[in-house]
Amino acid sequence: MKSAISVELDGTLFTCDEPAYAALRSYLDRAGARLGSHPDRADVIAGLERSIAAKLRQRAPTHVTIDEAAMLAALKEVGRVDGPALDGSASGAEGGYSAPRARKLYRLRQGNWFGGVCAGIAAYAGIDPVIVRLIFILAAFFSGGIVILVYFVLMFVMPIAVTDAEIADAHGGRPGT
């Protein structure tokens, strides 16, 4: 017969069978590993425990032993613990590391002077917009104005980043500055 293990989550005492406890421990251990030495590690773990407790309360009364199926269903509802480590200590071999998202070319309203083309190109290239503007000005001067026509074409061809997700995509998946 499987033994029962008592676990306190968010001030509520739950009784779990061994496989349910193992699933919970594994989930929380992965969360702890993902967070590493992040300064808010304890708060995030406590938040996960609160969420798990809320899901378990919905599934079963507190006097019922939680089995593995109920625990796995609750953990699935809370969500996977993955993505890059918050303290930057994870390696690709750990399995949860994800590469930065590809940048997308958008015109940006934030920090634009005229049309947002240079700001968008700068975000895409990951450089300062002033550098892109200087290149455009020098190129316009030395090309006899052809680059000015290219700039106007780009104003109509490049989409404008409107949503937060599009702005983040313009900066490679991280919010722009």
N, C-alpha and C positions, 0 to 999 in steps of 0.2 A: 504494500500500500504506500502511496506517495505521502510524504509528510507535508504539513502546511507551514508556511512561513508568514509571519506578520510583518507588514511593511506600513510605515506611516508616510503618507503623501498629503501635503497641504493640510495637516492637522487631522486627517482622517486615517483610521487604522483599517487596513485591508488585509485579508487573509488570502494568500496566493498559494497554489501548488508549486512544486519545484520548477517545472518547465515555464510557468508564468513568471516566477521570480527571476529565472535565468534570462528570459526575454527582456524583462524590465531592466535588469542589471546591465545587460549587453547594450541596450538602447542608451541608457544614461552614461555608460562608459564611453561609447562612441561620441556622445555629445561632449563629454569632458575632454576627450582627445581632440575633437575638432576645435574646441575653444582654446585649448592650450593654456597659456598664461594671460589670456585676455583679461583686462581689468574688471569687466562685468561678468566674468565667468560664473560666479556664485549666483548672481541675480538671474542669469539666463537659465541655469540648471534649476533654480527654484521655480521659474516660470514654466519650464517643461514639466516639473513635478505637479504644479497646480493644474496644468492642462490635462495631464494623464489622470489625475485624481477626478477631475470633472467628467472626463469620458467614462471612467470606471463607475462613478456614481450614477451616470445615466444608464449604464448597462446592467448593474446588479446592486441589490441592497448590500449594505456593509457587512451583514452577518453571513453572506454567502461566500464560499471560497471561489476566488477568481481562477479560472482555468486558463491554459495557454491560449486557446482560441479567443477568449474574451480579451486577454491582455494584448494579443497581436492586433486584434481589431481596434482597440483603443489607441495603441501606438501608431497604427496606420492612419487613424484620424488625426492624430497630433501632427504627423508628418515625418518625413525622413530627416535624419541628421546627416547632411552632406554639404558639399560646396567647399570652397577654399577655407582653410583655417583662418580664424579672425586675427590671430597673432602672426600670421605669415610663416609659421613653423612647419606646415605640412609639406610633404614631398609628393611628387607624382606617383610614387610607388605605393602610397597609402591607399590609393583607390578613390578618394573623395575629391581629389584636386581637379579643378576644371580650368582650362586655359582661358585667358581673357577673350571676350567676344570680339569679333571682327568689327572694325570701325565702318561706319556708313557715311557717305558724303551728303551733307545737308547744308542749306543756308541757315545761319544762326541769327536770330534777332538779338540775342544777348551779346553785347559788346560790338554790335555792328556799327559801321559808319555810313555805308551806302550799300544797301542790298543784302549785306550779310555774307557775301561770297568769300571774302578774305577770312572772316571769322570761321566760316565752315571749313575752308581748306586748312586753316591752321589747326582746328580741332581734329580734323582727319589725319593730318600729318603729325600731330602732337607737338607743335611748336607755337611760339608766341605770334599772335595775329599781327603785331607790328612788323615782324620780319616779312610776313607774306605781303603786307601792304607796301613795304619798301620794294620788294621784288616786283610787284605789279607796277609801281610808279616808275622804276628804272626800266622795266621792260617796255612800258608804254612810251617812254621817252626815246629809247633806242630802236623801237620797232616802227616808229613813225605813226603810232596811234592804233596799230592793228590789235594790240593787246586790249585796248579799250573796247573794241568790238567783241573780242572774246569774253571780256568781263560781262558785257550786256547779254550775250548769249547764255552764259552761265547763270545769270540772274533768272532767266526763263526756264532753263533746263534743270537746275538743281532744285529739289523739293525743299520746302521750309520745314525745319524741325519745330513742331508745335507741341507735341506731348512731352512729358518728362522722359518717357521711354525713348523717343526719337532723339532727344537732346543727349541722353546717356549713350545711345548708339553712336552718335557723332563723336563722342569722346572715348569710344572703345568700351562701352559698358559701365563706365563710372560717371557719376554726375559731373557736369562741366563746372568750371570755375569762372 
